[in-house]
Amino acid sequence: FVFSSGSVPNITTPDEIITDFVTAVDQLDIGAGIVAADISIVDGSLMVSSTYKTAASNAFADGDEVFIAYNVSGLGDALMAVDYNANNIFDDGDAFVKLVGVESASEILASDIIQY
C-alpha cells in the first residue's frame, strides 16, 4: 500500500480504508525520511475520534511523523495519521488511513512502515 503527500487530503473521515492488512506480509509505504523512531503505535481502545485527533497532534508535536492507534474505541480497527505537511498538527494535508481488523499491538509493527 503506497501513500504520498497529498494523496489523502483531509482528516474528517479516513479516505483510505485497508480491509486486508497483514503484519509482516503487507507494508505501508508512506514516503521518504520516515524511520522507526518517528513512528508511534499505541493502544486506542479508550480513544474516540476527537481524542484520536488530539493524540495524533500531540505525537506530531513530539517529533513523530506517523501515529497509529490500534483497536480505536474498542472496535477492532486501527487508524493511521501521517504528518505530510510537517507542521506538527494533525490537519488537512496529512494522511488519514483506517486499517480494518487491526486490534492488537502484534497486528501492526513499526517494521510494517517503509519509506521509498
N, CA, C and O atoms as a MOPAC input file, in Angstrom:
PM7 MOZYME 1SCF
protein

 N      0.84900 1    -1.15600 1     0.00000 1
 C      0.00000 1     0.00000 1     0.00000 1
 C      0.90100 1     1.22700 1     0.00000 1
 O      1.76300 1     1.36100 1     0.86900 1
 N      0.71300 1     2.12000 1    -0.96200 1
 C      1.59600 1     3.27200 1    -1.11700 1
 C      0.81500 1     4.56100 1    -0.89300 1
 O     -0.27000 1     4.74700 1    -1.44300 1
 N      1.38800 1     5.45300 1    -0.07200 1
 C      0.79600 1     6.75300 1     0.20800 1
 C      1.85200 1     7.81500 1    -0.03400 1
 O      3.04600 1     7.55900 1     0.11900 1
 N      1.41500 1     9.00200 1    -0.40900 1
 C      2.35400 1    10.11000 1    -0.59700 1
 C      1.68900 1    11.39800 1    -0.15100 1
 O      0.47400 1    11.45600 1     0.03800 1
 N      2.49300 1    12.41500 1     0.01000 1
 C      1.97800 1    13.70600 1     0.42600 1
 C      0.87800 1    14.15700 1    -0.52400 1
 O      1.05600 1    14.16600 1    -1.74200 1
 N     -0.26300 1    14.53200 1     0.05000 1
 C     -1.38200 1    14.99700 1    -0.76200 1
 C     -2.29000 1    13.89300 1    -1.28000 1
 O     -3.30700 1    14.18300 1    -1.91000 1
 N     -1.94600 1    12.63000 1    -1.03100 1
 C     -2.78000 1    11.55100 1    -1.55200 1
 C     -4.05300 1    11.37100 1    -0.73700 1
 O     -5.03700 1    10.82800 1    -1.23900 1
 N     -4.04400 1    11.81600 1     0.50500 1
 C     -5.20800 1    11.71900 1     1.37300 1
 C     -5.42200 1    13.10700 1     1.96200 1
 O     -4.71400 1    13.48700 1     2.89500 1
 N     -6.38800 1    13.88200 1     1.44000 1
 C     -6.43200 1    15.30500 1     1.69700 1
 C     -7.10600 1    15.80100 1     2.97100 1
 O     -6.98700 1    16.98900 1     3.26900 1
 N     -7.80300 1    14.97200 1     3.74100 1
 C     -8.48500 1    15.55400 1     4.90100 1
 C     -8.50200 1    14.61800 1     6.08400 1
 O     -8.13700 1    13.44800 1     5.97000 1
 N     -8.92900 1    15.13700 1     7.22500 1
 C     -8.93000 1    14.34800 1     8.45400 1
 C    -10.33000 1    14.12100 1     9.01100 1
 O    -10.47700 1    13.67800 1    10.15000 1
 N    -11.34600 1    14.41600 1     8.23200 1
 C    -12.71000 1    14.23200 1     8.70900 1
 C    -13.05500 1    12.75200 1     8.82600 1
 O    -13.53600 1    12.30500 1     9.86700 1
 N    -12.81700 1    12.01000 1     7.78600 1
 C    -13.00100 1    10.56400 1     7.79000 1
 C    -11.82600 1     9.95900 1     7.02600 1
 O    -11.26400 1    10.60900 1     6.14400 1
 N    -11.45000 1     8.73100 1     7.35100 1
 C    -10.34700 1     8.11800 1     6.60400 1
 C    -10.72400 1     7.98600 1     5.12900 1
 O    -11.72500 1     7.35200 1     4.79400 1
 N     -9.92300 1     8.58400 1     4.25400 1
 C    -10.18600 1     8.48400 1     2.82000 1
 C     -9.68800 1     7.17300 1     2.25100 1
 O    -10.15400 1     6.73000 1     1.20100 1
 N     -8.75800 1     6.55900 1     2.92600 1
 C     -8.24500 1     5.25700 1     2.50800 1
 C     -8.62300 1     4.25100 1     3.58100 1
 O     -8.40300 1     4.48400 1     4.76900 1
 N     -9.19400 1     3.13200 1     3.15400 1
 C     -9.54900 1     2.06400 1     4.08100 1
 C     -8.93800 1     0.77600 1     3.55300 1
 O     -9.22400 1     0.34400 1     2.43700 1
 N     -8.09100 1     0.17300 1     4.37900 1
 C     -7.43200 1    -1.08000 1     4.00900 1
 C     -8.12700 1    -2.19200 1     4.78500 1
 O     -8.13500 1    -2.19800 1     6.01600 1
 N     -8.70600 1    -3.12600 1     4.05100 1
 C     -9.50500 1    -4.17100 1     4.69200 1
 C     -8.76700 1    -5.49300 1     4.87300 1
 O     -9.28500 1    -6.40400 1     5.51700 1
 N     -7.56100 1    -5.60900 1     4.31200 1
 C     -6.88300 1    -6.90200 1     4.32700 1
 C     -5.41700 1    -6.80900 1     4.74000 1
 O     -4.59000 1    -7.58600 1     4.26200 1
 N     -5.08500 1    -5.85800 1     5.63000 1
 C     -3.70200 1    -5.68000 1     6.05600 1
 C     -3.26000 1    -6.83900 1     6.94500 1
 O     -3.96500 1    -7.22700 1     7.87700 1
 N     -2.06900 1    -7.39100 1     6.64000 1
 C     -1.49300 1    -8.47200 1     7.43500 1
 C     -0.06900 1    -8.06300 1     7.80500 1
 O      0.77300 1    -7.86500 1     6.92900 1
 N      0.19400 1    -7.93700 1     9.10500 1
 C      1.51600 1    -7.53400 1     9.55500 1
 C      2.58000 1    -8.53000 1     9.11300 1
 O      2.33200 1    -9.73400 1     9.04800 1
 N      3.75200 1    -8.02000 1     8.81400 1
 C      4.91200 1    -8.80000 1     8.36900 1
 C      4.72500 1    -9.39800 1     6.96800 1
 O      5.63500 1   -10.03900 1     6.44100 1
 N      3.56300 1    -9.19200 1     6.37400 1
 C      3.31400 1    -9.61400 1     4.98700 1
 C      3.13500 1    -8.37100 1     4.12500 1
 O      3.80500 1    -8.21000 1     3.10500 1
 N      2.23100 1    -7.49900 1     4.53900 1
 C      1.98100 1    -6.23700 1     3.83300 1
 C      2.86000 1    -5.14100 1     4.42000 1
 O      3.32800 1    -5.23700 1     5.55400 1
 N      3.07500 1    -4.09500 1     3.62100 1
 C      3.82600 1    -2.94600 1     4.09600 1
 C      3.08900 1    -1.67300 1     3.71000 1
 O      2.41500 1    -1.61100 1     2.68100 1
 N      3.22900 1    -0.66300 1     4.55300 1
 C      2.64800 1     0.65100 1     4.29600 1
 C      3.79200 1     1.56500 1     3.86700 1
 O      4.61700 1     1.96500 1     4.68900 1
 N      3.83700 1     1.88400 1     2.60200 1
 C      4.89900 1     2.71400 1     2.03900 1
 C      4.42100 1     4.15400 1     2.07500 1
 O      3.56700 1     4.55200 1     1.28300 1
 N      4.97300 1     4.93500 1     2.99400 1
 C      4.42500 1     6.27600 1     3.21000 1
 C      5.32900 1     7.41700 1     2.78500 1
 O      4.94000 1     8.57800 1     2.91100 1
 N      6.50800 1     7.13000 1     2.29100 1
 C      7.34600 1     8.20800 1     1.78500 1
 C      8.72400 1     8.24300 1     2.38200 1
 O      9.06900 1     7.43800 1     3.24800 1
 N      9.49700 1     9.17300 1     1.91500 1
 C     10.89700 1     9.28800 1     2.30700 1
 C     11.04900 1     9.89200 1     3.69600 1
 O     10.20800 1    10.66900 1     4.14600 1
 N     12.12600 1     9.52600 1     4.35900 1
 C     12.50900 1    10.16500 1     5.60400 1
 C     11.91500 1     9.59900 1     6.86800 1
 O     12.22000 1    10.10600 1     7.94700 1
 N     11.09000 1     8.58300 1     6.79800 1
 C     10.47300 1     8.01400 1     7.99100 1
 C     11.36800 1     6.90300 1     8.52800 1
 O     11.74900 1     5.99500 1     7.79000 1
 N     11.70000 1     6.97800 1     9.80500 1
 C     12.47300 1     5.92400 1    10.46500 1
 C     11.66700 1     5.44000 1    11.66400 1
 O     10.71300 1     6.09800 1    12.07900 1
 N     12.04400 1     4.29700 1    12.22000 1
 C     11.27900 1     3.70300 1    13.31700 1
 C     11.09300 1     4.67000 1    14.48700 1
 O     10.05800 1     4.64600 1    15.15300 1
 N     12.08300 1     5.51300 1    14.73600 1
 C     11.98500 1     6.46400 1    15.84700 1
 C     10.89900 1     7.51200 1    15.61700 1
 O     10.46000 1     8.16600 1    16.56300 1
 N     10.46400 1     7.67700 1    14.37300 1
 C      9.43700 1     8.66700 1    14.02800 1
 C      8.03100 1     8.07400 1    14.00500 1
 O      7.08600 1     8.74600 1    13.59300 1
 N      7.88100 1     6.82200 1    14.44300 1
 C      6.60000 1     6.12000 1    14.38200 1
 C      6.10800 1     5.83100 1    15.79700 1
 O      6.83400 1     5.26200 1    16.61300 1
 N      4.86900 1     6.22700 1    16.07800 1
 C      4.25800 1     5.94800 1    17.36400 1
 C      3.07800 1     5.01300 1    17.15200 1
 O      2.17600 1     5.30900 1    16.36900 1
 N      3.08700 1     3.87500 1    17.85800 1
 C      1.99300 1     2.90000 1    17.77600 1
 C      1.46800 1     2.70000 1    19.19100 1
 O      2.21100 1     2.31000 1    20.09200 1
 N      0.17200 1     2.97200 1    19.37700 1
 C     -0.41200 1     2.93900 1    20.72200 1
 C     -1.74100 1     2.18200 1    20.73600 1
 O     -2.35200 1     1.95300 1    19.69200 1
 N     -2.16800 1     1.80400 1    21.92100 1
 C     -3.47700 1     1.18700 1    22.13500 1
 C     -4.53400 1     2.29000 1    22.08400 1
 O     -4.49100 1     3.23100 1    22.87800 1
 N     -5.46900 1     2.17800 1    21.16500 1
 C     -6.50400 1     3.19100 1    21.00800 1
 C     -7.84700 1     2.78100 1    21.56700 1
 O     -8.85900 1     3.41100 1    21.26000 1
 N     -7.88200 1     1.73800 1    22.38100 1
 C     -9.17300 1     1.20800 1    22.82900 1
 C    -10.00200 1     2.21500 1    23.62400 1
 O    -11.22600 1     2.09600 1    23.67900 1
 N     -9.35000 1     3.20900 1    24.24100 1
 C    -10.09800 1     4.21000 1    25.00700 1
 C    -10.26800 1     5.51400 1    24.24300 1
 O    -10.74700 1     6.50000 1    24.80400 1
 N     -9.88200 1     5.53500 1    22.96800 1
 C     -9.97700 1     6.75200 1    22.15800 1
 C    -11.26700 1     6.79500 1    21.36000 1
 O    -11.76900 1     5.76900 1    20.90200 1
 N    -11.79400 1     8.00400 1    21.20300 1
 C    -12.85500 1     8.27800 1    20.23700 1
 C    -12.23900 1     9.18900 1    19.18800 1
 O    -11.06000 1     9.52800 1    19.28700 1
 N    -12.99900 1     9.58500 1    18.20200 1
 C    -12.45700 1    10.37400 1    17.09500 1
 C    -11.72600 1    11.63200 1    17.56600 1
 O    -10.61000 1    11.90100 1    17.12100 1
 N    -12.33300 1    12.38800 1    18.44600 1
 C    -11.71100 1    13.64500 1    18.87800 1
 C    -10.43600 1    13.40000 1    19.68300 1
 O     -9.46500 1    14.14100 1    19.53300 1
 N    -10.42400 1    12.37300 1    20.53400 1
 C     -9.20700 1    12.10900 1    21.30900 1
 C     -8.11800 1    11.52200 1    20.42400 1
 O     -6.93300 1    11.74400 1    20.67400 1
 N     -8.50500 1    10.76700 1    19.38300 1
 C     -7.50800 1    10.27000 1    18.43500 1
 C     -6.81500 1    11.45100 1    17.74700 1
 O     -5.58900 1    11.48600 1    17.64900 1
 N     -7.59800 1    12.40100 1    17.27900 1
 C     -7.02700 1    13.55200 1    16.57200 1
 C     -6.10200 1    14.35600 1    17.48200 1
 O     -5.04800 1    14.81400 1    17.04100 1
 N     -6.48300 1    14.52900 1    18.73100 1
 C     -5.62500 1    15.23200 1    19.69600 1
 C     -4.34500 1    14.43400 1    19.94700 1
 O     -3.25200 1    15.00000 1    19.98500 1
 N     -4.48400 1    13.12300 1    20.11700 1
 C     -3.30500 1    12.27500 1    20.35400 1
 C     -2.35700 1    12.30400 1    19.15800 1
 O     -1.13900 1    12.31800 1    19.33500 1
 N     -2.90100 1    12.31200 1    17.95200 1
 C     -2.06100 1    12.39100 1    16.75300 1
 C     -1.31800 1    13.71600 1    16.70600 1
 O     -0.12100 1    13.74400 1    16.42100 1
 N     -2.01000 1    14.80900 1    16.98200 1
 C     -1.35600 1    16.13000 1    17.01400 1
 C     -0.26500 1    16.17400 1    18.07100 1
 O      0.81200 1    16.72200 1    17.83600 1
 N     -0.54500 1    15.59300 1    19.24500 1
 C      0.46500 1    15.56300 1    20.30300 1
 C      1.68100 1    14.74900 1    19.89100 1
 O      2.81400 1    15.14100 1    20.17200 1
 N      1.45800 1    13.62100 1    19.22900 1
 C      2.57700 1    12.79500 1    18.75900 1
 C      3.39700 1    13.55700 1    17.71900 1
 O      4.62700 1    13.52000 1    17.73800 1
 N      2.70100 1    14.24900 1    16.80800 1
 C      3.41700 1    15.03800 1    15.79700 1
 C      4.22100 1    16.15500 1    16.45800 1
 O      5.35000 1    16.42600 1    16.04900 1
 N      3.65500 1    16.80300 1    17.47100 1
 C      4.36000 1    17.87700 1    18.17800 1
 C      5.59300 1    17.34800 1    18.91100 1
 O      6.55800 1    18.08200 1    19.12200 1
 N      5.55400 1    16.06300 1    19.30100 1
 C      6.69800 1    15.43300 1    19.96900 1
 C      7.73800 1    14.90300 1    18.98900 1
 O      8.73400 1    14.31000 1    19.40300 1
 N      7.51400 1    15.11300 1    17.68700 1
 C      8.50200 1    14.71600 1    16.69500 1
 C      8.17500 1    13.47100 1    15.90200 1
 O      8.91500 1    13.10800 1    14.98800 1
 N      7.07500 1    12.80600 1    16.23600 1
 C      6.68000 1    11.64200 1    15.43600 1
 C      6.10600 1    12.11000 1    14.10600 1
 O      5.49100 1    13.17400 1    14.02800 1
 N      6.30700 1    11.32000 1    13.06800 1
 C      5.74600 1    11.63700 1    11.75500 1
 C      4.59600 1    10.71000 1    11.39100 1
 O      3.80000 1    11.00500 1    10.50000 1
 N      4.52200 1     9.57600 1    12.09900 1
 C      3.45200 1     8.59900 1    11.88100 1
 C      2.85800 1     8.25900 1    13.23700 1
 O      3.58100 1     7.95700 1    14.18700 1
 N      1.52300 1     8.31100 1    13.31900 1
 C      0.82700 1     7.96100 1    14.55100 1
 C     -0.22000 1     6.90800 1    14.22100 1
 O     -1.09900 1     7.12600 1    13.38800 1
 N     -0.11400 1     5.75900 1    14.88800 1
 C     -1.06000 1     4.66500 1    14.66700 1
 C     -1.64500 1     4.25800 1    16.01100 1
 O     -0.91700 1     4.02200 1    16.97600 1
 N     -2.96400 1     4.18100 1    16.06000 1
 C     -3.66100 1     3.65200 1    17.23200 1
 C     -4.44900 1     2.43500 1    16.77300 1
 O     -5.25600 1     2.52100 1    15.84800 1
 N     -4.21500 1     1.31000 1    17.41700 1
 C     -4.94800 1     0.09000 1    17.08600 1
 C     -6.14300 1    -0.06400 1    18.02200 1
 O     -6.14500 1     0.46800 1    19.13200 1
 N     -7.15000 1    -0.79000 1    17.56600 1
 C     -8.36400 1    -1.06100 1    18.33500 1
 C     -9.04200 1     0.22400 1    18.82700 1
 O     -9.47400 1     0.30200 1    19.97700 1
 N     -9.12900 1     1.22600 1    17.95000 1
 C     -9.70700 1     2.52000 1    18.32800 1
 C    -11.15800 1     2.33600 1    18.77500 1
 O    -11.95000 1     1.68200 1    18.09600 1
 N    -11.48600 1     2.91400 1    19.90800 1
 C    -12.81600 1     2.82700 1    20.52900 1
 C    -13.21700 1     1.39400 1    20.84600 1
 O    -14.39700 1     1.11200 1    21.05700 1
 N    -12.24500 1     0.48400 1    20.88000 1
 C    -12.54700 1    -0.91300 1    21.15800 1
 C    -13.27700 1    -1.60300 1    20.02600 1
 O    -13.87400 1    -2.66100 1    20.22800 1
 N    -13.23900 1    -1.01100 1    18.81700 1
 C    -13.98800 1    -1.55400 1    17.68000 1
 C    -13.17400 1    -2.49000 1    16.80000 1
 O    -13.70100 1    -3.03600 1    15.83100 1
 N    -11.88300 1    -2.68800 1    17.12400 1
 C    -11.09000 1    -3.66600 1    16.39300 1
 C    -10.40700 1    -3.15600 1    15.14500 1
 O     -9.89900 1    -3.95800 1    14.36200 1
 N    -10.37500 1    -1.85100 1    14.92800 1
 C     -9.70800 1    -1.27800 1    13.75500 1
 C     -8.64300 1    -0.28100 1    14.20500 1
 O     -8.72100 1     0.28400 1    15.29600 1
 N     -7.64800 1    -0.07700 1    13.34500 1
 C     -6.59800 1     0.89700 1    13.62300 1
 C     -6.78300 1     2.12700 1    12.74900 1
 O     -7.36000 1     2.05400 1    11.66300 1
 N     -6.28600 1     3.25700 1    13.23700 1
 C     -6.23700 1     4.48800 1    12.45400 1
 C     -4.78500 1     4.92600 1    12.36800 1
 O     -4.04800 1     4.86500 1    13.35300 1
 N     -4.37700 1     5.37000 1    11.17900 1
 C     -3.01500 1     5.84900 1    10.96900 1
 C     -3.05300 1     7.26800 1    10.43400 1
 O     -3.80900 1     7.57600 1     9.51300 1
 N     -2.23200 1     8.12900 1    11.01800 1
 C     -2.07500 1     9.50700 1    10.54900 1
 C     -0.60600 1     9.72300 1    10.19900 1
 O      0.28700 1     9.24700 1    10.90000 1
 N     -0.36900 1    10.44600 1     9.10500 1
 C      0.99100 1    10.78300 1     8.68400 1
 C      1.06600 1    12.29600 1     8.51200 1
 O      0.25700 1    12.88200 1     7.79200 1
 N      2.03500 1    12.92800 1     9.17100 1
 C      2.17600 1    14.38900 1     9.15000 1
 C      2.94200 1    14.82900 1     7.89500 1
 O      4.09400 1    15.25600 1     7.97700 1
 N      2.28900 1    14.71800 1     6.74100 1
 C      2.95000 1    15.04200 1     5.47700 1
 C      3.32900 1    16.51200 1     5.35200 1
 O      4.34900 1    16.82900 1     4.73900 1
 N      2.54400 1    17.40400 1     5.91000 1
 C      2.88100 1    18.82100 1     5.76200 1
 C      3.85100 1    19.30600 1     6.84500 1
 O      4.21800 1    20.48100 1     6.87300 1
 N      4.26000 1    18.40400 1     7.72600 1
 C      5.31200 1    18.64100 1     8.71800 1
 C      5.07200 1    19.89800 1     9.56400 1
 O      6.01800 1    20.60500 1     9.91200 1
 N      3.80400 1    20.17100 1     9.89400 1
 C      3.51900 1    21.33100 1    10.73000 1
 C      3.21800 1    20.94700 1    12.17600 1
 O      2.79600 1    21.78200 1    12.97500 1
 N      3.44000 1    19.66700 1    12.50600 1
 C      3.27600 1    19.14600 1    13.87200 1
 C      1.83900 1    19.19600 1    14.38200 1
 O      1.61100 1    19.20100 1    15.59100 1
 N      0.86500 1    19.23500 1    13.46500 1
 C     -0.55800 1    19.22000 1    13.80600 1
 C     -1.25700 1    18.25200 1    12.85200 1
 O     -0.93500 1    18.20800 1    11.66500 1
 N     -2.20400 1    17.48400 1    13.36300 1
 C     -2.99600 1    16.60400 1    12.50700 1
 C     -4.08000 1    17.45000 1    11.86000 1
 O     -5.05500 1    17.82100 1    12.51300 1
 N     -3.91100 1    17.75900 1    10.56800 1
 C     -4.83400 1    18.65300 1     9.87600 1
 C     -4.89100 1    18.30600 1     8.39500 1
 O     -4.28200 1    17.33000 1     7.95800 1
 N     -5.62100 1    19.10500 1     7.62600 1
 C     -5.71200 1    18.87400 1     6.18200 1
 C     -4.31700 1    18.82600 1     5.58500 1
 O     -3.43000 1    19.58300 1     5.97800 1
 N     -4.13900 1    17.93700 1     4.64400 1
 C     -2.83600 1    17.74700 1     4.02500 1
 C     -2.09600 1    16.55400 1     4.59900 1
 O     -1.10000 1    16.11300 1     4.02700 1
 N     -2.56900 1    16.02200 1     5.72700 1
 C     -1.97300 1    14.83100 1     6.31400 1
 C     -2.75700 1    13.59900 1     5.86500 1
 O     -3.92100 1    13.70200 1     5.47700 1
 N     -2.12500 1    12.46200 1     5.92000 1
 C     -2.80800 1    11.21200 1     5.56700 1
 C     -3.63500 1    10.72300 1     6.75300 1
 O     -3.25600 1    10.90500 1     7.91000 1
 N     -4.77000 1    10.10000 1     6.44200 1
 C     -5.64300 1     9.50500 1     7.45400 1
 C     -6.15200 1     8.19000 1     6.87800 1
 O     -6.92800 1     8.18500 1     5.92200 1
 N     -5.71900 1     7.08500 1     7.45400 1
 C     -5.98600 1     5.76000 1     6.89700 1
 C     -6.56500 1     4.85500 1     7.98100 1
 O     -6.11100 1     4.86900 1     9.12500 1
 N     -7.57200 1     4.07200 1     7.60500 1
 C     -8.16200 1     3.08900 1     8.51200 1
 C     -7.67400 1     1.70200 1     8.10900 1
 O     -7.66900 1     1.35500 1     6.92800 1
 N     -7.26500 1     0.91500 1     9.09800 1
 C     -6.82300 1    -0.46100 1     8.88800 1
 C     -7.83000 1    -1.37500 1     9.59200 1
 O     -7.78800 1    -1.53700 1    10.81100 1
 N     -8.72200 1    -1.96000 1     8.82000 1
 C     -9.79500 1    -2.78400 1     9.36500 1
 C     -9.22300 1    -4.07300 1     9.97000 1
 O     -8.40500 1    -4.75600 1     9.35400 1
 N     -9.67100 1    -4.38200 1    11.18100 1
 C     -9.28800 1    -5.63300 1    11.82200 1
 C     -7.95600 1    -5.61300 1    12.54900 1
 O     -7.50000 1    -6.65600 1    13.01900 1
 N     -7.31700 1    -4.45000 1    12.65500 1
 C     -6.04100 1    -4.34000 1    13.37700 1
 C     -6.36400 1    -3.92400 1    14.81000 1
 O     -6.56900 1    -2.74500 1    15.10000 1
 N     -6.40500 1    -4.92300 1    15.70600 1
 C     -6.89300 1    -4.66900 1    17.04600 1
 C     -5.89000 1    -4.93700 1    18.15600 1
 O     -6.23600 1    -4.82300 1    19.33200 1
 N     -4.64500 1    -5.29200 1    17.81100 1
 C     -3.64700 1    -5.51300 1    18.86500 1
 C     -2.27400 1    -5.05200 1    18.39400 1
 O     -2.03600 1    -4.86200 1    17.20200 1
 N     -1.38400 1    -4.87800 1    19.35500 1
 C     -0.02700 1    -4.41100 1    19.04700 1
 C      0.70500 1    -5.37200 1    18.10800 1
 O      1.54800 1    -4.94500 1    17.31900 1
 N      0.39500 1    -6.63400 1    18.18600 1
 C      1.08400 1    -7.62000 1    17.34300 1
 C      0.61000 1    -7.58300 1    15.89300 1
 O      1.21700 1    -8.22100 1    15.03200 1
 N     -0.46500 1    -6.84800 1    15.61000 1
 C     -1.01900 1    -6.78100 1    14.26000 1
 C     -0.56300 1    -5.56300 1    13.46100 1
 O     -0.93200 1    -5.41500 1    12.29600 1
 N      0.24000 1    -4.68300 1    14.08000 1
 C      0.83400 1    -3.54700 1    13.37100 1
 C      2.17500 1    -3.23900 1    14.04500 1
 O      2.22900 1    -2.93900 1    15.23800 1
 N      3.23600 1    -3.31700 1    13.27400 1
 C      4.58800 1    -3.11700 1    13.78800 1
 C      5.26500 1    -1.95900 1    13.06500 1
 O      4.91600 1    -1.64400 1    11.92800 1
 N      6.22100 1    -1.33300 1    13.71800 1
 C      6.98000 1    -0.25500 1    13.07000 1
 C      7.64400 1    -0.76300 1    11.79300 1
 O      7.80900 1    -0.00600 1    10.83700 1
 N      8.02100 1    -2.03000 1    11.77300 1
 C      8.66400 1    -2.59400 1    10.57100 1
 C      7.69900 1    -2.75800 1     9.40800 1
 O      8.13500 1    -3.02100 1     8.28800 1
 N      6.39200 1    -2.60800 1     9.64500 1
 C      5.40300 1    -2.64700 1     8.56100 1
 C      5.37400 1    -1.32500 1     7.79600 1
 O      4.80400 1    -1.24600 1     6.70900 1
 N      5.98900 1    -0.28700 1     8.36600 1
 C      6.04000 1     1.03200 1     7.73700 1
 C      7.37200 1     1.17100 1     7.02800 1
 O      8.42700 1     1.03400 1     7.64700 1
 N      7.32800 1     1.44200 1     5.72700 1
 C      8.57800 1     1.58200 1     4.97800 1
 C      8.58500 1     2.93000 1     4.25500 1
 O      7.56000 1     3.60200 1     4.13200 1
 N      9.77000 1     3.29700 1     3.78600 1
 C      9.90500 1     4.53200 1     3.00400 1
 C     10.39800 1     4.16700 1     1.61700 1
 O     11.04800 1     3.14100 1     1.41700 1
 N     10.07000 1     5.04100 1     0.65000 1
 C     10.55000 1     4.80900 1    -0.70400 1
 C     11.62100 1     5.80000 1    -1.04500 1
 O     12.15800 1     5.77200 1    -2.15200 1

